[in-house]
Amino acid sequence: MGGALSVAGCTNIGSSVFSCGAAFYGVPPIELSDPSKCTIPMIGHFGSRDTMTGFSDPAACEGLEKAWETAGM
């Protein structure tokens, strides 16, 4: 699965199906999935030179990481 789909699935379905998740590129819109509400361990892999603004660029990655940190991950 793509990174955005992994984050959305793990956040919205969570521990009833998954024990952890890995995102490889892609941050879903906050309306689809609020990463700060994710209740299972997650890891993300993003490229530092990606230019897909708001989806997988460095700023989007940092925002996702901060949301996970806020959630205590």
N, C-alpha and C positions, 0 to 999 in steps of 0.2 A: 504494500500500500504506500501511497505517497505520504509525505510528512504531514500535510494539512489534514488528510483523512485519518492518519494515526492519532494526531492530537485530538481531533473531534471525536473519534470513536472512543478513545481512552477516557476523555473527559465526560462524554455523555452516557456511555455505557459503563465504563469503569470496572470495578472489581467483580461485578457479577459475571463478567466474561474474561477479562484480561487481568494478568498479574503484574504486568509492566508494559511499557511501550517505547518504541524508538521512532523518532521522526528524522527522515532523511530529506531535507529540503521541504519547505512549504509551511506557512503559518496560516491557519484558517482565520476568517473574519471573526471578530469578537462576538458577533451576533450568532454565529454558528457554534462557537465553542469558547467558553471563557477558561483559559488555561489555569487561572488561579483557583478554579473549582475542581481540578483534577485530583483524584485521591489515590492514584497509584504512581509508582516510580516511573519517571520518564527520562530519556536521554535524547539529545538533539544533535544532528550533524548538518552543518551548513558550510558553504564555501565563502571565504572572506572576500572574494571578488565577484560574487553574484550581483547582478544589477536589476533583478526583478523587484523593484521597489514595492514594499508592503507585503511581499510574499516570501521572499527568501534572501533579501539583501541583509547586510550586517545589522542595520537598525531593527529590522523585523526580528532577527534572531535574538538580539539583545533584549527586545521587548518581551519575547517569549520566555527567555531565561529569567528575567526579572519577575514575571508573573509566576513562574514555577517557584522561584525563591520565596516570593510572598506567600505562596501556598505551603511553604515549609519543605520543599523538595530539595 
